[in-house]
Amino acid sequence: MKKLIIIPAYNESESIVETVQDIINNAKDFDYIIINDCSTDNTKELCEQNNFNVINLPINLGIGGAVQTGYKYAKENDYDLAVQVDGDGQHDPAFLCEMSEYLITHDLDMVIGSRFIKKEGFQSSLMRRVGIKYFTWIIRLLTGEVVTDPTSGLRIINKEIINIFCKEYPRDYPEPESIVVLLKLHKKIGEVPVIMRERAGGISSISAVKSVYYMIKVSLAIFIEAIRK
């Protein structure tokens, strides 16, 4: 099977080289593509200097647009599976083979790498854990399904979901909303335990102020998605 790692990157110069080297060393069955989301640091130059596989976006699309670009690339190049691995070094590619095998053997459409099943490794800040539990509650309320780590960006999907996400994918903070989209389409989602790391560099896009916007915007989007036909 053809398997692709999508690496959305915005100002990840402190970690992008190590992230790609980690993938090359620990996920040998996967190809990769970096989606450089119009970084203002030297992320682009580092990718070119190291001959990394990269698409340089002409304008900043945000995390949703960058990841969707990767899905479009996966579709155009006939990949069977695609997985998002963030460019900040938080996601360990050593878990990708296990995630892909779990998806295939359990006939799932998406598998999420969850830090909260075994609760090992970096567990995020207290405020973010509260937000994560909140989204877990909303998703369960609206769909009846329990997703322990709905904000995890470490997610592998099959070809059918690649095609769905190529057509429509949330732009801002897309993880919880896209889960609801799939569950409302009666797609099968599973989780496997993974160990997350602290980010190797850069600054999170979700600041204290943006976290309020995040909670309100994503909550509204999830409720709207839940009542759509």
N, C-alpha and C positions, 0 to 999 in steps of 0.2 A: 504494500500500500504506500502511496505517496503521502508524506506527512510534512506539514509546514509549520514552522514557528513564526509568528508575527510579533515583531518587537516595536511597539509604538515608542517613539523617543522624542522628547522635547527638552532641550537643554540637559542632556545626560552625558556631558563630556567627562564627568568624574567617574562614570561607571560603565559606559557603553563598551569599551574595549574588553574589560574583564567579563562583562555579561556575555558577549559573543564568544570569547575564548572558552568560557564555562560551558556554553552550549555545544561548541565543537568537540570538547573533551567528554561531555557527559550525555549527549543526546545525538549519537552518531547516526541514528536512523532517520533523523529529521533534517530537512532543509530549513533555511531561515531567510527572512527578509526584514530589514529594518525600515520602518516608515518614519523618516525624519520629518517631524511636523513643523517645518519652518523654524528650526531652532535658531536662537540668537547668539548662542555661544559657538564653540568650534566642534560641535557634534558632527556636522557635515564633513569638515576637514579630516577629522579622525577616521571616519568611515572610509573616506577616499584614500587616505594614507595607508590604511590597513587592507584595502581591496575588499571591504565587506560588501555584501549584497544589500543595496539600499535604494529606496525610492525617496527622492527629495521633493516634498510637497511645495508648491509655489506660494501657498498661503497657509496660515495656521487654521486647521480644521477642528482642533480639540481632540480629546481622546477618542470620542465616538467616530469622528470622521477618519482619524488615522487608522483605527482598527478596521473600520469598514473598507478602507483602501486595501488593507491586507487581505480581507476576505475576497474582494474583487480580484486581486492578484491570484489568490488560491483558486478561484473559479476559472479564471482565464487559463491557468496552467494545469487544470484538471487534477487538483489535489483531492485526496480522499478524506483527510483529516486536517484540521487547522487548530492551532492552540496559541493563545496569547501569552507572551512572557514579557513582563515589563522591563524597560531598559535600565531601571534603577538598582538591579541586583537583588531585589527581594525574593524573586521566584527561583527556586532551585530546579534546574533542568534534569537533575537526576531522577525526579519523580515522573517525568513525562512518559517513559516507557510503561510504567505501571498504570498511569492514567489511560493511555491509549488501549492497553490490554483490557482494562476494566470496562471501558466503553464498548469494545468489540464483544467480549465474552458475555456481557450482560445486556447486549442489544440496546444500548442507550443512545440518545441523541446528543447529550452533553454530559460531560463529567467535570465537576468543579473540584479544585484542590482546596480543601478546607483545613485551616489552622486550628479549628475548634473541636475536632473530633477527639484527638488525643491530647490536645492542648500542650503541644511541645513547641519549642522555638519561640520566635518573637510573636507576641499576642496583640500587638498594637496598643495604642494609648487607651486610657480608661474611657474618655469621651467617645472615641471611635467604637469601642466595644459596645457601649450603650447604643450608639447608632445602628450598629450591626444587629443587635438583638431586636431593636425596633423594626428593622426591615424584615427580619425573620418572622416577627409577629404579624406584620402586615401581609406578607406573602402567604403565611399559613391561614390568616383570616379570609383572604380572597380566593385562595386556590385549594386549601386543605392540605398542601404539601409543606413539609418542613425542610428548609434549606439553612444549614447552620452557618454558612459563610457567604451570604448573598452579595457582598461587595468584593469578593475575591476576583481578581483579574486573571488568575491562573485557571483557564477554562478551555477544554478541548471539545471540539464539535465535529460531527460527521458531514458528509457532502450535502445532504439535504438541508441542514441548518446553515451551511455556508451559503447556499443559494438563497435561503430566506433572508439572511443578514445582508446579503449583497443588495437586496431590494429595499430593505428598511432596517435601520439600526439607530438606536437612540444616540443623540449627540453628546449630551452632558451626563457624566456619571452613569454610564449605560448598564452597568452590571445588574442591579436589582430589577430595573424595568425590562430588560431583555429576558430575564428569567420568567417574569410574568407573561411576556409575549409567548414564550414557548409553552408554558404550562397551559395557557388558554387555547393553544393549538393542539393540546393533548400530546405533546412531545415528552419523552422520558428523560429525566434528569437525575443523575446520581452524584455522590460525593465520595472522595477518598481522602484519607488523612495525609497532610503534607506538613513540612516544616518550613515556615517562612523566615526570612532574615530581615534585619533592619536594613533600610535603604543604604546603599553604598555611597551615595552622593546625591547632590541636587536637592531641590526643595519640593515638597508635596504640593500638588495643585489645589488641595483642599485645606485652606487656612481656617483659622477660628471663625472669621467672618463668613467665609464661603460655606462653612459647614451648616449654617442656618439656611442659606439659600438651597444647599444640597438637600437638606431634610424636606423642605417645603416643596421644591420643584420635583424631586423624585417621588415623593408621596402622591402629589397630584397626578403625575404621569402614570404611576402604578394604578391608581383608582380609575383613571380614564381608560387605561388599557384593559382593566378588568371588566369594564361594562361594554366595551366594544363588541360588536357582533363578529 
